[in-house]
Amino acid sequence: MEQNDKREVTEALQEFLDEYLIRMIISNPVEKQGMSKVKIRPLKQKDLLLFQAEELVGNQAFHKKNLTKRNVQTMLQIYWLEPFVSWNWNQQKARSGF
């Protein structure tokens, strides 16, 4: 990925990585070896907005917790390089508790 492409992806993701994100699912890889699905969701910890990622590889799930927004952006740039066909996310405009 070229530097300009990375910047565009990072800027686009800024809009979705917030407290209104319900979940993001990246799935259906072109290459069937390795990672098959990634799920990302926000979580609140001591008034901080953090994220949790779950990577599915075969029948195993690997969890990454307490990720900052920058951590998630970096991960998503890497996933962008691996050709996943489906990128879906859900947002909610008003959420109590956040």
Secondary structure, DSSP 8 states (H G I E B T S, - for coil): --HHHHHHHHHHHHTTSSTTEEEEEEEEESS-SSEEEEEEEEEEETTEEEEEEEEEETTEEEEEEEE-HHHHHHHHHHHHHS-EEEEEEEE-S--TT-
